[in-house]
């Protein structure tokens, strides 16, 4: 009987070991594979709606950047947005876009760090793009009065898509590289300025301030709507339409500095600044940047360094008056 019991134990031990090993194998089979976290580049590459963006990133050599560990916020245009961009700019395919321009356009959709939609407010932020006028990053105008709109041309349709290395906001249009007029048109603070620049058919302010040709780059000291309202009252005009065309043109030209991208850090105390007309104004540095115009009046700079491809904008609380 003892011999039989020993035999039974010897027989059962291998069976038990086999059973335990089988259970272990089953556990291994049932354990799901560990998924690699999806990066910005992964999201774009895996989504058919962004195949044009994926192709553009490859051409520009930016795929590896958006596949890394650094955090980014990306405003991502879909295929329809890219198709519209190509058609609007006379390109039949992505390959026709000069690589350097394509690279900067793509970087104009990217910010360093994570920015959620709730963190965005109306005003200016910096993209990672640069333009010909300066090595400084280009500005982007964000308007949150009705959703989120960028530079007046691109609207966020799907916000806060989380990926391992940042945040993606899906947008309905490619965000082109901004010139000075881009911000004037996008920012409602400058509505009266735009009306003034475009009032007369023979005015060439818009075409000039869109250009990157000589006398670009420009530094524009841009009065706000409130500044223009005060100007009209000071000059005893009931409306902008009452301002004589020559006076308006001279006044507007007095706010433009040609052939210079003058950032706020370039300003010095008692600096004399020459304008598009044969008159200058003086910069005074203190708690604020204050400008003394040719008429002896002062205007305070209330916002600085709105950077475009062909120049920079500083915002004024008072219209500058030249000598007429």
ZIMO-V328097 format. One record per run of one state. SS is the DSSP state (helix for helix, strand for strand, loop for the rest). FROM is the first residue (numbers start at 1). TO is the last residue. If there is no record, write none. Layout:
ss=[SS;SS]
from=[FROM;FROM]
to=[TO;TO]
This chain:
ss=[loop;helix;loop;helix;loop;helix;loop;helix;loop;strand;loop;helix;loop;helix;loop;helix;loop;strand;loop;helix;loop;strand;loop;strand;loop;strand;loop;strand;loop;strand;loop;helix;loop;helix;loop;helix;loop;strand;loop;helix;loop;helix;loop;helix;loop;strand;loop;helix;loop;strand;loop;strand;loop;strand;loop;strand;loop;strand;loop]
from=[1;2;31;40;47;48;61;65;68;72;78;79;89;94;97;99;108;110;113;117;120;123;132;134;144;149;151;154;164;166;172;180;187;188;198;205;211;218;224;225;235;240;243;245;254;256;258;264;267;271;275;280;286;289;293;298;309;311;317]
to=[1;30;39;46;47;60;64;67;71;77;78;88;93;96;98;107;109;112;116;119;122;131;133;143;148;150;153;163;165;171;179;186;187;197;204;210;217;223;224;234;239;242;244;253;255;257;263;266;270;274;279;285;288;292;297;308;310;316;324]
